[in-house]
Amino acid sequence: MSLHMWRRCVPGLVVATVLAGLGLATISSDGSRADSTPAPDGPKLHAPRSGHDAALLNDGQVLLTGGRGPDGPLSDAELFDPGKRLFSPAPQAHSLRFPRHDHRTVALPGGSLLTLGGDGGQGPLDMAEVAAATGEVAAWFSAQEGRSGHTATLLLDGRVLILGGRAASGAFLRDAEIFEPTLAG
């Protein structure tokens, strides 16, 4: 399993950081490896998971939330410290209230985290949560429509654009929602 995170570091040059079960590698858009150190014994997740999401926190750590494990949807979270190249279980406060996979977690300005949608095992969820940087839940609300496999993009003004995904009916969605943090509580 690999998690691909794309970032634009120089105009016209895209760098992909591939986080794999065997280690970390940074690959530039021309296919060359920017990090030439092999990592055969790289970091490993504490729990096997797929369909999870990852958000970059203000302190540089990466928070992995939820996902699907061998026994179904997960609610726990893990932290990845890139400086130490280690995964650790996240404090309970960062766990999701409802187990889910194929959801989105977005870091909001000020350090709060928005987690929305996903599949809780019975189909797409319309539930979303905003957690303070400490992990304490600040607000719960329902989105206009349950969705999983969607995108959620932080806009420059602090709002979040939510696009597409799959509805509870199984239909693929083509609509968009805008989440406004000031309306969440």
N, C-alpha and C positions, 0 to 999 in steps of 0.2 A: 504494500500500500504506500502511495506517495501523496504528499500534499504539495501542490504547486502554488507558490505565491509570487506574483509578478510585480515588479516595481520599476519605475522609470528613473534611472539615476543620472543619465546624461541625455540631452535631447537626441532622439533618434536611436538610442541604444537601450534595449530592454534586457534586464537581467532577471533570470529565474532562480530562485532559491528552492532547491528540491530537498524536502525533508523526508528521508526514506528510513525504513527500518534498519538500514545498514549505515546511515550517517548523513552528514550534510554535504552538499556540493553546490557551488555557485557556478552557473553556466551562463555565458553571455549570448547575445542573439546570434553571434557568428558560430556558435557551437563549441567554442573553446571553453575550457574549465578555468575559471578565475581562481579557484581554490585548488591548488595542485596536490594538497595533502590527502592521501587516501584515508577513508574513515571506515575501516571494516568493522570496528566495534563501536559504532555511533550510538547516540541516545535512543532509548526505547520507551514507548508509552508504558504507563503502569497498567493500563487495561486495554485490551485489543478493542478497536472501534473503527467504524466507518460511518460516513454521513454526518460527522461532527463538523463544527465550525471553529474558526480561530480568530481571535481579535488581538491586535497589538495594544498593549496597555501603556500608559504614560511612562512607567518605569522601565520600559524596554522588554519586559517579559511578554510572552504570548500565552493567552488564556484559551484553552481548548474546552468547548462546552458540548455536553450531550453526545449524541451519536447512537449508533446501533452496535450492541455487543452480541456475544453468542446467545444470550438469553433475552434479547429484545432491546427496546429503546433504553437509553441511559440518561440519568439526570446529573451525574457527577461531572466534575471538571478537573482539568490538570493544568499546571503551569509549566511552560518551557522557559528556561533561563538560557538565552543564547551565549552569554559570557561563560557560563559553566558547562554548557552543552548538556544540561540535565532536565529531565521531566520530574515533576513531583506532584503528588495529589494537591489540588487547590483546597484552601480552607472550605469548610462546609458552607460558609456564607456565599461562596461563588457557585454552588450547585444550583441547578435549575429546579424550579418548583414542580414542574411536570417533565417526566422523561420525554425526550424527543430526538429525532434524527432528521436530517435534511432541512434544518432550520437555518437561521442567520443570526449571528451575534455581531453587533456593530459598536465600536467604541465611540461614544459621543463626546463633544467638547466638554471639558471639565472632569472627564474620567468616568462618567456613568456608562453603563453598558445596556444596550437594547438587545433583547433576544426575542425573536418573533417567529411565529409559524412553526413549520416542521410537521413531522408525522409522529404521533404518540402511540402508534401501534393499531389504532382504529381508524386511521385516515388523517388528513391534514387538520391542523389545529388553527383556530382563529385567536388563540391566546398569545399575548405578548407581555413582557415584563421589562421594567427599567430598574436596574440595580445601581445603587450608588457605588463609587469607587471602592468603598469598604466591603461591598458585596451585599449590603442590606438592601432588600427590595424597597424601592421608593414608590412604585406604582404598578398596578396590573390593569390591563384593559383588553378589550377584544378588537381585533382588526375588522375591517369591513367584510373580509372573506377569509376563511381558512385556506392556507396554502402551504405547500412544501416544495422544495427544489427551486425556490424563487431566488432573486437577487435582492440585496439591500445595500444601497450606496449612500454614504454620507456626502451630502451636498455642502458647498462652501458656506452656506448660511446656517448650518447646523441641523437642517431638516434631513430626513432620510427618505430616499426614493426606493419604493418597493415595487418590483416588476415581476410579472409572469408567475410561473410555477404551476402546480397541479392543484385543482380544487377537490373537495370531498367527493364530488360526483365522478372524479377521475378525468374530467376534462382539463385540457391545458389552458391556462389563463393567458390573456393578452392585455389585461388591464394593469393599471398602476395605482398605487396609493402613496400618499405623502404622510410621513409621520412627523409631527411637530412636537419636540420635547416639551415645550412650554405648556402644551395641552395635556400632557400625561400626568401631571401632578406636580 
